[in-house]
Every structure is written in C-alpha cells, then in structure tokens.
Amino acid sequence: MRHCRKLPDGCRGDSEGLMAQCSSRVSLDFGLMKRTLIVGDVHGCREELEALLEVASLDDTDDLVFVGDLVARGPDSLGVIDLAIRRQARAVIGNHERRLLEIRDSESQGGERVSLSAGYRQLLEELKPEHWTYIRAMPIYLELPQHHALVVHAGLLPGVPIERQDPWVLTHIRSVESSGEASSRLGRESWATRYMGPTHVVFGHSAQVGIQLLDHATGLDSGCVYGKRLTGLLLEAEQPIAAVAERGRSLVSVAARRVHHVPRG
Ligand SMILES: [Mn+2]
C-alpha cells in the first residue's frame, strides 16, 4: 500500500484507492469538497435560476437543493424541472407540486374535473412523464446533516419532531395560532420566530415576508415570480449555517427579469 504523506485539507478518505491517489483533485472527485446551494421558490423562473447558478459559480460536483414550488405562476416551469433533473438536484415538495399531484391523481382516477386558472390547467397538461416522476419523488423534508440543517417548503410546527409533522403543515404553515395550531395565514406570530431549534430549518413559501434570517431558521423566498429577486444560500462543504450577523455573506441573489405574475387582491 502506498502512503500519502501530505494529506491535503479536506481529504479525509481512508480507502486504499483514495490514499494511493491522494490529492485535492481526488477529494473533489469523492465529493468531500462539495458545496451546497439551497435555492428559494423558483416558480418557473428558469432564466433567473440559470443566472443564480452562474453567480454562485456552481459546478457539476456541487449539490443543488430546492425549497419547493419550482413550478407554477412563472414562464417556464418545465424548463426548471428539466434543469433540476439534469443537475440531479434534490427538492422538497411545495404546496404547488402537491396540488398538481392531487389534481392529476384525482382526475386520472375518474374524479371530477377541477376548475383551474388557464395557466394552471396548461401546466398540468404540459408536464411530461419525466417531470411527474421527479415531482412524485420529491420528499416532504430533506436533512442536510453536513450543514446541520433541515429543508422544508413552508416550515414546521415548533415542538413536534420532524418525523411526526403533518405533511400539510410542512407545505403550508406560515404562523401558529394562539391555540397552538398551524395556520397557512400570516398570523400574529410566524412559526419561524417561535422555533427554537436545535436543527436549522431552511424554507421558502413566504414571498410576502421576504428573506428571513433568524437564529434557527432561514427563509429564502424573495418573490422572484413577483418581479423581486431569486435568492440562494451557498454553503461550503461541511459548513454549518452562520449566525444571523454573518449569514448575509452566504446569500447569493439575482434580480427578476420582469414581473412574471401579479398576485390577486
Ligand atoms: Mn409555496
């Protein structure tokens, strides 16, 4: 067996093959230096997503993660999922993906045709089998142990273990009512300000509030589809999410090309 005298930073593998070829290049190949980019709600804004990946200088070995709501409202939902498939990105399911799946399943099982906006109906009909496969495989939460973080679309009910959270809560919660129940409305108290950790939660679904940097939670929905910005959290390999005062340095962001969708009311 050959020995590696100078173990480069980040090279911690101990298999014979890795030791024999020990170099920083090899450590990259083994994924030890992978960065992670967690992207806020994209809603079909493919051009802005591509621009964000450029700004983050994300390469093919890095991990791409989405907080859900990749689709709907924006101009190119199919293109966003194509990109996610191509990059082998992981994405938690958003309320829009859940709704699309529910409607598709119900209608394909002979249920009544659901009344939808023209854009939503078109999306439902244009999604190809590979897109459905990707959407159906989206988990309701994703653990990123290398960053001591958890990714969900909307949030969680503080005090309830993640494996016992209601899927509806994970994809819809915005606030906690005085009764302690989860609410999808922007209530008096956001779930995130109530949440005391310990695992850091990265989430989306909150364009009205915008970027949220809290002790134990980071909200990444900066309203790209509404003409604001698309934001991501870029983490170095094994880097935990920084304290609030320094966290801004981990954010990458691009401006929306235009207002893609005007919210009702
Ligand atoms: Mn959402």
py3Dmol code that shows the C-alpha trace and the ligand (Angstrom):
import py3Dmol

protein = """\
ATOM      1  CA  MET A   1       0.000   0.000   0.000  1.00  0.00           C
ATOM      2  CA  ARG A   2       1.232   3.467  -0.887  1.00  0.00           C
ATOM      3  CA  HIS A   3       1.100   6.114   1.752  1.00  0.00           C
ATOM      4  CA  CYS A   4       0.018   9.658   1.356  1.00  0.00           C
ATOM      5  CA  ARG A   5       2.493  11.825   3.214  1.00  0.00           C
ATOM      6  CA  LYS A   6       0.790  15.129   2.811  1.00  0.00           C
ATOM      7  CA  LEU A   7      -2.920  14.793   3.240  1.00  0.00           C
ATOM      8  CA  PRO A   8      -4.495  17.851   1.625  1.00  0.00           C
ATOM      9  CA  ASP A   9      -7.118  19.804   3.506  1.00  0.00           C
ATOM     10  CA  GLY A  10     -10.473  18.220   3.119  1.00  0.00           C
ATOM     11  CA  CYS A  11      -9.011  14.862   2.134  1.00  0.00           C
ATOM     12  CA  ARG A  12     -10.217  12.583   4.853  1.00  0.00           C
ATOM     13  CA  GLY A  13     -10.912   9.382   2.991  1.00  0.00           C
ATOM     14  CA  ASP A  14      -9.007   6.340   4.163  1.00  0.00           C
ATOM     15  CA  SER A  15      -9.738   3.778   1.499  1.00  0.00           C
ATOM     16  CA  GLU A  16      -6.675   2.408  -0.193  1.00  0.00           C
ATOM     17  CA  GLY A  17      -7.670   3.847  -3.542  1.00  0.00           C
ATOM     18  CA  LEU A  18      -8.103   7.313  -2.158  1.00  0.00           C
ATOM     19  CA  MET A  19      -4.873   7.163  -0.171  1.00  0.00           C
ATOM     20  CA  ALA A  20      -2.966   5.938  -3.221  1.00  0.00           C
ATOM     21  CA  GLN A  21      -4.067   8.894  -5.280  1.00  0.00           C
ATOM     22  CA  CYS A  22      -4.413  11.376  -2.524  1.00  0.00           C
ATOM     23  CA  SER A  23      -4.686  14.838  -3.959  1.00  0.00           C
ATOM     24  CA  SER A  24      -7.131  17.676  -3.723  1.00  0.00           C
ATOM     25  CA  ARG A  25      -8.405  16.686  -7.163  1.00  0.00           C
ATOM     26  CA  VAL A  26      -9.301  13.257  -5.813  1.00  0.00           C
ATOM     27  CA  SER A  27     -11.000  14.739  -2.798  1.00  0.00           C
ATOM     28  CA  LEU A  28     -13.128  16.772  -5.194  1.00  0.00           C
ATOM     29  CA  ASP A  29     -13.957  13.647  -7.162  1.00  0.00           C
ATOM     30  CA  PHE A  30     -15.049  11.923  -3.985  1.00  0.00           C
ATOM     31  CA  GLY A  31     -17.356  14.779  -3.214  1.00  0.00           C
ATOM     32  CA  LEU A  32     -15.694  15.834   0.011  1.00  0.00           C
ATOM     33  CA  MET A  33     -15.402  19.451  -1.090  1.00  0.00           C
ATOM     34  CA  LYS A  34     -18.913  19.723  -2.433  1.00  0.00           C
ATOM     35  CA  ARG A  35     -20.661  22.996  -1.781  1.00  0.00           C
ATOM     36  CA  THR A  36     -24.423  23.193  -1.373  1.00  0.00           C
ATOM     37  CA  LEU A  37     -26.682  25.824  -2.919  1.00  0.00           C
ATOM     38  CA  ILE A  38     -30.195  25.901  -1.461  1.00  0.00           C
ATOM     39  CA  VAL A  39     -32.496  27.884  -3.746  1.00  0.00           C
ATOM     40  CA  GLY A  40     -35.710  29.703  -2.756  1.00  0.00           C
ATOM     41  CA  ASP A  41     -39.052  29.450  -4.594  1.00  0.00           C
ATOM     42  CA  VAL A  42     -38.340  29.480  -8.348  1.00  0.00           C
ATOM     43  CA  HIS A  43     -41.930  29.282  -9.701  1.00  0.00           C
ATOM     44  CA  GLY A  44     -40.877  28.666 -13.274  1.00  0.00           C
ATOM     45  CA  CYS A  45     -38.300  31.482 -13.428  1.00  0.00           C
ATOM     46  CA  ARG A  46     -35.763  29.431 -15.370  1.00  0.00           C
ATOM     47  CA  GLU A  47     -33.702  32.355 -16.662  1.00  0.00           C
ATOM     48  CA  GLU A  48     -33.190  33.745 -13.185  1.00  0.00           C
ATOM     49  CA  LEU A  49     -32.324  30.267 -11.886  1.00  0.00           C
ATOM     50  CA  GLU A  50     -29.643  29.886 -14.551  1.00  0.00           C
ATOM     51  CA  ALA A  51     -28.313  33.355 -13.664  1.00  0.00           C
ATOM     52  CA  LEU A  52     -28.215  32.411  -9.972  1.00  0.00           C
ATOM     53  CA  LEU A  53     -26.175  29.269 -10.693  1.00  0.00           C
ATOM     54  CA  GLU A  54     -23.737  31.474 -12.614  1.00  0.00           C
ATOM     55  CA  VAL A  55     -23.460  33.994  -9.796  1.00  0.00           C
ATOM     56  CA  ALA A  56     -22.843  31.159  -7.319  1.00  0.00           C
ATOM     57  CA  SER A  57     -20.271  29.617  -9.736  1.00  0.00           C
ATOM     58  CA  LEU A  58     -21.930  26.312  -9.059  1.00  0.00           C
ATOM     59  CA  ASP A  59     -20.215  23.441 -10.824  1.00  0.00           C
ATOM     60  CA  ASP A  60     -21.465  19.959 -11.587  1.00  0.00           C
ATOM     61  CA  THR A  61     -19.964  18.409  -8.463  1.00  0.00           C
ATOM     62  CA  ASP A  62     -21.782  20.824  -6.135  1.00  0.00           C
ATOM     63  CA  ASP A  63     -25.109  19.974  -4.551  1.00  0.00           C
ATOM     64  CA  LEU A  64     -28.197  21.821  -5.733  1.00  0.00           C
ATOM     65  CA  VAL A  65     -31.212  21.813  -3.405  1.00  0.00           C
ATOM     66  CA  PHE A  66     -34.612  23.499  -3.812  1.00  0.00           C
ATOM     67  CA  VAL A  67     -37.108  24.517  -1.137  1.00  0.00           C
ATOM     68  CA  GLY A  68     -40.070  23.553  -3.363  1.00  0.00           C
ATOM     69  CA  ASP A  69     -42.515  25.459  -5.573  1.00  0.00           C
ATOM     70  CA  LEU A  70     -40.242  25.072  -8.570  1.00  0.00           C
ATOM     71  CA  VAL A  71     -43.316  25.366 -10.767  1.00  0.00           C
ATOM     72  CA  ALA A  72     -46.484  27.417 -11.389  1.00  0.00           C
ATOM     73  CA  ARG A  73     -47.130  31.117 -11.981  1.00  0.00           C
ATOM     74  CA  GLY A  74     -43.869  31.783 -13.835  1.00  0.00           C
ATOM     75  CA  PRO A  75     -42.941  31.419 -17.506  1.00  0.00           C
ATOM     76  CA  ASP A  76     -41.018  28.115 -17.737  1.00  0.00           C
ATOM     77  CA  SER A  77     -41.946  25.524 -15.103  1.00  0.00           C
ATOM     78  CA  LEU A  78     -40.981  22.646 -17.394  1.00  0.00           C
ATOM     79  CA  GLY A  79     -37.559  24.175 -18.024  1.00  0.00           C
ATOM     80  CA  VAL A  80     -36.963  24.499 -14.278  1.00  0.00           C
ATOM     81  CA  ILE A  81     -37.751  20.823 -13.675  1.00  0.00           C
ATOM     82  CA  ASP A  82     -35.628  19.834 -16.685  1.00  0.00           C
ATOM     83  CA  LEU A  83     -32.732  21.727 -15.116  1.00  0.00           C
ATOM     84  CA  ALA A  84     -33.349  20.084 -11.734  1.00  0.00           C
ATOM     85  CA  ILE A  85     -33.359  16.629 -13.359  1.00  0.00           C
ATOM     86  CA  ARG A  86     -30.230  17.393 -15.397  1.00  0.00           C
ATOM     87  CA  ARG A  87     -28.337  18.637 -12.332  1.00  0.00           C
ATOM     88  CA  GLN A  88     -29.624  15.778 -10.158  1.00  0.00           C
ATOM     89  CA  ALA A  89     -30.936  18.403  -7.781  1.00  0.00           C
ATOM     90  CA  ARG A  90     -32.857  17.461  -4.673  1.00  0.00           C
ATOM     91  CA  ALA A  91     -36.050  19.350  -3.962  1.00  0.00           C
ATOM     92  CA  VAL A  92     -38.600  19.184  -1.171  1.00  0.00           C
ATOM     93  CA  ILE A  93     -42.211  19.320  -2.293  1.00  0.00           C
ATOM     94  CA  GLY A  94     -44.023  22.660  -2.265  1.00  0.00           C
ATOM     95  CA  ASN A  95     -47.729  23.370  -1.973  1.00  0.00           C
ATOM     96  CA  HIS A  96     -47.939  23.811  -5.770  1.00  0.00           C
ATOM     97  CA  GLU A  97     -46.333  20.457  -6.576  1.00  0.00           C
ATOM     98  CA  ARG A  98     -48.638  18.802  -4.027  1.00  0.00           C
ATOM     99  CA  ARG A  99     -51.677  20.425  -5.582  1.00  0.00           C
ATOM    100  CA  LEU A 100     -50.665  19.384  -9.099  1.00  0.00           C
ATOM    101  CA  LEU A 101     -50.189  15.787  -7.949  1.00  0.00           C
ATOM    102  CA  GLU A 102     -53.504  15.745  -6.115  1.00  0.00           C
ATOM    103  CA  ILE A 103     -55.407  17.079  -9.135  1.00  0.00           C
ATOM    104  CA  ARG A 104     -53.662  14.730 -11.562  1.00  0.00           C
ATOM    105  CA  ASP A 105     -54.317  11.696  -9.360  1.00  0.00           C
ATOM    106  CA  SER A 106     -57.919  12.629  -8.716  1.00  0.00           C
ATOM    107  CA  GLU A 107     -58.743  13.359 -12.370  1.00  0.00           C
ATOM    108  CA  SER A 108     -56.934  10.273 -13.643  1.00  0.00           C
ATOM    109  CA  GLN A 109     -58.984   8.142 -11.254  1.00  0.00           C
ATOM    110  CA  GLY A 110     -62.198   9.464 -12.711  1.00  0.00           C
ATOM    111  CA  GLY A 111     -62.712  12.299 -10.256  1.00  0.00           C
ATOM    112  CA  GLU A 112     -64.489  15.472 -11.256  1.00  0.00           C
ATOM    113  CA  ARG A 113     -62.542  17.888 -13.445  1.00  0.00           C
ATOM    114  CA  VAL A 114     -61.162  20.544 -11.114  1.00  0.00           C
ATOM    115  CA  SER A 115     -61.784  24.161 -12.037  1.00  0.00           C
ATOM    116  CA  LEU A 116     -58.390  25.816 -12.540  1.00  0.00           C
ATOM    117  CA  SER A 117     -56.925  29.007 -13.960  1.00  0.00           C
ATOM    118  CA  ALA A 118     -55.898  28.693 -17.612  1.00  0.00           C
ATOM    119  CA  GLY A 119     -52.207  28.763 -16.731  1.00  0.00           C
ATOM    120  CA  TYR A 120     -52.540  26.034 -14.137  1.00  0.00           C
ATOM    121  CA  ARG A 121     -54.565  23.816 -16.472  1.00  0.00           C
ATOM    122  CA  GLN A 122     -51.962  24.312 -19.197  1.00  0.00           C
ATOM    123  CA  LEU A 123     -49.140  23.380 -16.794  1.00  0.00           C
ATOM    124  CA  LEU A 124     -50.990  20.254 -15.696  1.00  0.00           C
ATOM    125  CA  GLU A 125     -51.386  19.197 -19.314  1.00  0.00           C
ATOM    126  CA  GLU A 126     -47.866  20.062 -20.469  1.00  0.00           C
ATOM    127  CA  LEU A 127     -45.898  18.262 -17.762  1.00  0.00           C
ATOM    128  CA  LYS A 128     -44.246  15.174 -19.262  1.00  0.00           C
ATOM    129  CA  PRO A 129     -43.856  11.754 -17.626  1.00  0.00           C
ATOM    130  CA  GLU A 130     -40.277  12.546 -16.505  1.00  0.00           C
ATOM    131  CA  HIS A 131     -41.498  15.737 -14.796  1.00  0.00           C
ATOM    132  CA  TRP A 132     -44.215  13.809 -12.973  1.00  0.00           C
ATOM    133  CA  THR A 133     -41.680  11.203 -11.909  1.00  0.00           C
ATOM    134  CA  TYR A 134     -39.478  13.949 -10.471  1.00  0.00           C
ATOM    135  CA  ILE A 135     -42.395  15.682  -8.723  1.00  0.00           C
ATOM    136  CA  ARG A 136     -43.717  12.441  -7.272  1.00  0.00           C
ATOM    137  CA  ALA A 137     -40.307  11.634  -5.807  1.00  0.00           C
ATOM    138  CA  MET A 138     -39.978  14.998  -4.005  1.00  0.00           C
ATOM    139  CA  PRO A 139     -39.769  14.366  -0.217  1.00  0.00           C
ATOM    140  CA  ILE A 140     -41.675  16.476   2.315  1.00  0.00           C
ATOM    141  CA  TYR A 141     -38.450  17.303   4.109  1.00  0.00           C
ATOM    142  CA  LEU A 142     -34.758  16.851   3.494  1.00  0.00           C
ATOM    143  CA  GLU A 143     -31.998  16.539   6.053  1.00  0.00           C
ATOM    144  CA  LEU A 144     -28.605  18.059   5.272  1.00  0.00           C
ATOM    145  CA  PRO A 145     -26.523  16.600   8.116  1.00  0.00           C
ATOM    146  CA  GLN A 146     -23.298  18.039   6.668  1.00  0.00           C
ATOM    147  CA  HIS A 147     -24.742  21.503   7.346  1.00  0.00           C
ATOM    148  CA  HIS A 148     -26.749  20.572  10.476  1.00  0.00           C
ATOM    149  CA  ALA A 149     -29.821  21.728   8.588  1.00  0.00           C
ATOM    150  CA  LEU A 150     -33.250  20.628   7.507  1.00  0.00           C
ATOM    151  CA  VAL A 151     -35.072  21.843   4.368  1.00  0.00           C
ATOM    152  CA  VAL A 152     -38.864  22.134   4.181  1.00  0.00           C
ATOM    153  CA  HIS A 153     -41.109  24.169   1.890  1.00  0.00           C
ATOM    154  CA  ALA A 154     -43.146  26.260   4.317  1.00  0.00           C
ATOM    155  CA  GLY A 155     -41.992  25.481   7.845  1.00  0.00           C
ATOM    156  CA  LEU A 156     -42.936  23.283  10.757  1.00  0.00           C
ATOM    157  CA  LEU A 157     -44.877  23.287  13.978  1.00  0.00           C
ATOM    158  CA  PRO A 158     -42.350  24.077  16.724  1.00  0.00           C
ATOM    159  CA  GLY A 159     -42.073  21.361  19.380  1.00  0.00           C
ATOM    160  CA  VAL A 160     -43.123  18.478  17.119  1.00  0.00           C
ATOM    161  CA  PRO A 161     -40.379  16.063  15.936  1.00  0.00           C
ATOM    162  CA  ILE A 162     -39.860  16.276  12.173  1.00  0.00           C
ATOM    163  CA  GLU A 163     -40.953  12.690  11.538  1.00  0.00           C
ATOM    164  CA  ARG A 164     -44.276  13.403  13.266  1.00  0.00           C
ATOM    165  CA  GLN A 165     -45.050  16.640  11.399  1.00  0.00           C
ATOM    166  CA  ASP A 166     -48.202  16.747   9.291  1.00  0.00           C
ATOM    167  CA  PRO A 167     -47.268  16.967   5.567  1.00  0.00           C
ATOM    168  CA  TRP A 168     -49.837  19.745   5.094  1.00  0.00           C
ATOM    169  CA  VAL A 169     -48.096  21.759   7.805  1.00  0.00           C
ATOM    170  CA  LEU A 170     -44.681  21.325   6.183  1.00  0.00           C
ATOM    171  CA  THR A 171     -46.005  22.648   2.860  1.00  0.00           C
ATOM    172  CA  HIS A 172     -48.401  25.375   4.075  1.00  0.00           C
ATOM    173  CA  ILE A 173     -47.646  26.753   7.556  1.00  0.00           C
ATOM    174  CA  ARG A 174     -46.995  30.471   7.952  1.00  0.00           C
ATOM    175  CA  SER A 175     -47.969  31.122  11.539  1.00  0.00           C
ATOM    176  CA  VAL A 176     -49.010  29.465  14.773  1.00  0.00           C
ATOM    177  CA  GLU A 177     -52.413  30.372  16.237  1.00  0.00           C
ATOM    178  CA  SER A 178     -52.891  31.099  19.935  1.00  0.00           C
ATOM    179  CA  SER A 179     -54.481  27.636  20.182  1.00  0.00           C
ATOM    180  CA  GLY A 180     -51.123  26.199  19.094  1.00  0.00           C
ATOM    181  CA  GLU A 181     -52.451  25.077  15.721  1.00  0.00           C
ATOM    182  CA  ALA A 182     -50.650  25.646  12.441  1.00  0.00           C
ATOM    183  CA  SER A 183     -52.143  28.242  10.112  1.00  0.00           C
ATOM    184  CA  SER A 184     -51.455  28.952   6.439  1.00  0.00           C
ATOM    185  CA  ARG A 185     -52.136  32.652   7.034  1.00  0.00           C
ATOM    186  CA  LEU A 186     -49.628  35.299   8.020  1.00  0.00           C
ATOM    187  CA  GLY A 187     -50.724  35.431  11.622  1.00  0.00           C
ATOM    188  CA  ARG A 188     -49.524  37.370  14.597  1.00  0.00           C
ATOM    189  CA  GLU A 189     -46.637  35.020  15.188  1.00  0.00           C
ATOM    190  CA  SER A 190     -44.649  33.367  12.397  1.00  0.00           C
ATOM    191  CA  TRP A 191     -43.736  29.728  13.082  1.00  0.00           C
ATOM    192  CA  ALA A 192     -40.086  30.627  12.475  1.00  0.00           C
ATOM    193  CA  THR A 193     -39.803  33.204  15.253  1.00  0.00           C
ATOM    194  CA  ARG A 194     -41.252  30.623  17.643  1.00  0.00           C
ATOM    195  CA  TYR A 195     -38.929  27.869  16.520  1.00  0.00           C
ATOM    196  CA  MET A 196     -36.013  27.304  18.897  1.00  0.00           C
ATOM    197  CA  GLY A 197     -34.003  24.666  17.020  1.00  0.00           C
ATOM    198  CA  PRO A 198     -31.749  22.879  17.514  1.00  0.00           C
ATOM    199  CA  THR A 199     -31.664  21.914  13.821  1.00  0.00           C
ATOM    200  CA  HIS A 200     -31.542  24.898  11.498  1.00  0.00           C
ATOM    201  CA  VAL A 201     -34.542  24.997   9.132  1.00  0.00           C
ATOM    202  CA  VAL A 202     -34.224  26.415   5.601  1.00  0.00           C
ATOM    203  CA  PHE A 203     -37.580  27.183   3.992  1.00  0.00           C
ATOM    204  CA  GLY A 204     -39.469  29.162   1.334  1.00  0.00           C
ATOM    205  CA  HIS A 205     -43.186  29.928   0.795  1.00  0.00           C
ATOM    206  CA  SER A 206     -43.046  33.425   2.246  1.00  0.00           C
ATOM    207  CA  ALA A 207     -42.664  35.968  -0.549  1.00  0.00           C
ATOM    208  CA  GLN A 208     -44.785  38.499   1.341  1.00  0.00           C
ATOM    209  CA  VAL A 209     -42.281  38.496   4.205  1.00  0.00           C
ATOM    210  CA  GLY A 210     -39.193  38.076   2.021  1.00  0.00           C
ATOM    211  CA  ILE A 211     -35.776  36.926   3.215  1.00  0.00           C
ATOM    212  CA  GLN A 212     -35.849  35.861   6.875  1.00  0.00           C
ATOM    213  CA  LEU A 213     -32.654  35.450   8.840  1.00  0.00           C
ATOM    214  CA  LEU A 214     -33.470  34.042  12.277  1.00  0.00           C
ATOM    215  CA  ASP A 215     -31.410  32.215  14.880  1.00  0.00           C
ATOM    216  CA  HIS A 216     -32.678  28.776  13.888  1.00  0.00           C
ATOM    217  CA  ALA A 217     -34.349  29.365  10.524  1.00  0.00           C
ATOM    218  CA  THR A 218     -33.616  30.931   7.138  1.00  0.00           C
ATOM    219  CA  GLY A 219     -36.419  31.920   4.755  1.00  0.00           C
ATOM    220  CA  LEU A 220     -35.313  32.141   1.112  1.00  0.00           C
ATOM    221  CA  ASP A 221     -38.448  33.177  -0.811  1.00  0.00           C
ATOM    222  CA  SER A 222     -37.657  36.649  -2.110  1.00  0.00           C
ATOM    223  CA  GLY A 223     -40.536  36.781  -4.615  1.00  0.00           C
ATOM    224  CA  CYS A 224     -38.775  36.287  -7.961  1.00  0.00           C
ATOM    225  CA  VAL A 225     -42.007  35.472  -9.799  1.00  0.00           C
ATOM    226  CA  TYR A 226     -43.477  38.749  -8.476  1.00  0.00           C
ATOM    227  CA  GLY A 227     -40.628  40.714 -10.022  1.00  0.00           C
ATOM    228  CA  LYS A 228     -38.337  40.852  -6.994  1.00  0.00           C
ATOM    229  CA  ARG A 229     -35.334  38.531  -6.594  1.00  0.00           C
ATOM    230  CA  LEU A 230     -34.281  34.885  -6.644  1.00  0.00           C
ATOM    231  CA  THR A 231     -32.105  34.021  -3.643  1.00  0.00           C
ATOM    232  CA  GLY A 232     -29.975  31.067  -2.604  1.00  0.00           C
ATOM    233  CA  LEU A 233     -27.957  30.095   0.450  1.00  0.00           C
ATOM    234  CA  LEU A 234     -24.492  28.933  -0.578  1.00  0.00           C
ATOM    235  CA  LEU A 235     -22.690  26.731   1.940  1.00  0.00           C
ATOM    236  CA  GLU A 236     -19.129  25.479   1.773  1.00  0.00           C
ATOM    237  CA  ALA A 237     -18.512  21.770   2.400  1.00  0.00           C
ATOM    238  CA  GLU A 238     -19.434  20.821   5.980  1.00  0.00           C
ATOM    239  CA  GLN A 239     -20.156  24.458   6.835  1.00  0.00           C
ATOM    240  CA  PRO A 240     -22.957  24.934   9.338  1.00  0.00           C
ATOM    241  CA  ILE A 241     -25.316  27.842   8.713  1.00  0.00           C
ATOM    242  CA  ALA A 242     -23.727  31.012  10.089  1.00  0.00           C
ATOM    243  CA  ALA A 243     -25.068  33.164  12.912  1.00  0.00           C
ATOM    244  CA  VAL A 244     -27.546  35.845  11.829  1.00  0.00           C
ATOM    245  CA  ALA A 245     -24.943  38.640  11.778  1.00  0.00           C
ATOM    246  CA  GLU A 246     -22.727  36.765   9.287  1.00  0.00           C
ATOM    247  CA  ARG A 247     -25.367  34.839   7.350  1.00  0.00           C
ATOM    248  CA  GLY A 248     -25.882  37.518   4.728  1.00  0.00           C
ATOM    249  CA  ARG A 249     -22.455  36.634   3.324  1.00  0.00           C
ATOM    250  CA  SER A 250     -23.756  33.169   2.420  1.00  0.00           C
ATOM    251  CA  LEU A 251     -26.632  34.568   0.374  1.00  0.00           C
ATOM    252  CA  VAL A 252     -26.466  34.826  -3.410  1.00  0.00           C
ATOM    253  CA  SER A 253     -29.176  36.598  -5.316  1.00  0.00           C
ATOM    254  CA  VAL A 254     -30.231  37.834  -8.751  1.00  0.00           C
ATOM    255  CA  ALA A 255     -32.929  40.313  -9.746  1.00  0.00           C
ATOM    256  CA  ALA A 256     -36.062  39.089 -11.523  1.00  0.00           C
ATOM    257  CA  ARG A 257     -36.040  39.820 -15.261  1.00  0.00           C
ATOM    258  CA  ARG A 258     -39.602  41.143 -15.027  1.00  0.00           C
ATOM    259  CA  VAL A 259     -42.841  40.823 -13.102  1.00  0.00           C
ATOM    260  CA  HIS A 260     -43.978  37.346 -14.141  1.00  0.00           C
ATOM    261  CA  HIS A 261     -47.109  37.174 -12.024  1.00  0.00           C
ATOM    262  CA  VAL A 262     -49.302  39.722 -10.292  1.00  0.00           C
ATOM    263  CA  PRO A 263     -50.732  38.429  -7.022  1.00  0.00           C
ATOM    264  CA  ARG A 264     -54.508  38.569  -6.630  1.00  0.00           C
ATOM    265  CA  GLY A 265     -56.038  41.067  -4.237  1.00  0.00           C
TER     266      GLY A 265
END
"""
ligand_1 = """\
1
MN
Mn -45.390 27.886 -1.567
"""
view = py3Dmol.view(width=600, height=400)
view.addModel(protein, "pdb")
view.setStyle({"model": 0}, {"cartoon": {"style": "trace"}})
view.addModel(ligand_1, "xyz")
view.setStyle({"model": 1}, {"stick": {}})
view.zoomTo()
view.show()
